[in-house]
């Protein structure tokens, strides 16, 4: 299987799969990138707003997305910047 765990301490629900979203870190079992969750939060969405927009996600998955962001801020910020420049 191509999916790989991120291997970060405390982050079990974020994976990379080169066949899903071009290998961008996503919440396990979904095609939702960590960067999407971060942008939603930066736009003012709290947990309830994110869950409303992505009802198939869990609070734990979203928490892991934020934990992954804290541990990989530079990488995720670069992904967001590239998306915004397109």
C-alpha positions in Angstrom: 0.0 0.0 0.0 1.3 3.4 -0.9 -0.1 5.2 2.1 2.5 6.1 4.7 2.0 7.2 8.3 3.6 10.6 9.0 5.5 9.1 11.9 5.2 12.3 13.9 4.8 12.0 17.7 1.1 12.2 18.6 -0.1 12.5 15.0 -1.8 9.2 13.9 -4.5 10.5 11.6 -2.4 12.3 9.0 -0.9 10.3 6.1 0.8 10.9 2.8 -0.1 8.9 -0.3 1.4 9.9 -3.7 -1.8 8.8 -5.3 -4.0 11.1 -3.1 -3.7 14.9 -3.5 -0.2 14.5 -5.1 1.2 13.2 -1.8 0.2 16.3 0.3 -0.5 15.3 3.9 -4.2 14.5 4.3 -6.4 13.3 7.1 -6.6 9.5 7.0 -9.6 8.1 5.3 -10.3 11.3 3.4 -8.9 13.4 0.6 -8.9 16.5 2.9 -5.4 18.1 3.1 -4.0 19.5 6.3 -3.6 22.8 4.4 -7.3 22.9 3.8 -8.0 22.6 7.5 -5.5 25.3 8.3 -6.9 27.7 5.8 -10.4 27.1 7.2 -9.2 27.9 10.7 -7.3 31.0 9.5 -10.5 32.1 7.9 -12.3 32.0 11.2 -13.8 28.5 11.2 -13.7 26.8 14.5 -14.0 23.1 15.1 -17.8 23.2 14.6 -17.5 25.1 11.3 -14.9 22.7 10.0 -17.0 19.7 11.0 -20.0 21.2 9.3 -18.1 21.7 6.1 -16.5 18.3 6.3 -19.0 16.1 8.2 -17.1 12.9 7.4 -14.1 14.1 9.5 -13.7 13.5 13.2 -12.6 16.0 15.9 -9.6 13.7 16.4 -8.6 13.9 12.8 -8.9 17.6 12.8 -6.8 17.8 16.0 -4.1 15.7 14.3 -4.2 18.0 11.3 -3.4 20.9 13.6 -0.7 19.0 15.4 0.8 18.1 12.1 0.7 21.7 11.1 2.5 22.8 14.3 5.2 20.2 13.6 5.5 21.1 9.9 4.5 24.7 9.7 7.0 25.7 7.0 5.9 22.9 4.7 2.2 23.5 5.1 2.6 27.3 4.8 4.5 26.8 1.6 1.7 24.6 0.2 -0.8 27.3 1.2 1.3 30.0 -0.4 1.6 28.1 -3.7 -2.1 27.5 -3.8 -2.9 31.1 -3.2 -0.5 32.3 -5.9 -2.2 30.2 -8.6 
